[in-house]
Amino acid sequence: MAQTLAAENITLEQLILLYGLELVDSEEFFREWQDDLPELTNLRIAAIGSNKGRLHKFTKLSAFIRKYS
């Protein structure tokens, strides 16, 4: 049975060690998230920038974001 963990109770390093989480650079990974997407409007682009700024506040994610962005 699958185990659910709160993100605040586990680190990225633990996910890598315990579950084999890895970065995938392949452009073919999750094609359904890339194909046939609606065009980005200026409003959506602004929202993305706003959300990215909020993510930097979370210390467990900030190192990951800096490393891969």
Contacts in CASP RR format, 6 or more apart in sequence:
PFRMAT RR
TARGET T0000
AUTHOR 0000-0000-0000
METHOD contacts of the structure
MODEL  1
MAQTLAAENITLEQLILLYGLELVDSEEFFREWQDDLPELTNLRIAAIGS
NKGRLHKFTKLSAFIRKYS
7 60 0 8 1.000
8 60 0 8 1.000
11 60 0 8 1.000
12 21 0 8 1.000
12 60 0 8 1.000
12 61 0 8 1.000
12 63 0 8 1.000
12 64 0 8 1.000
15 21 0 8 1.000
16 22 0 8 1.000
23 68 0 8 1.000
27 34 0 8 1.000
40 48 0 8 1.000
52 65 0 8 1.000
52 69 0 8 1.000
55 61 0 8 1.000
55 62 0 8 1.000
55 65 0 8 1.000
56 62 0 8 1.000
56 65 0 8 1.000
END
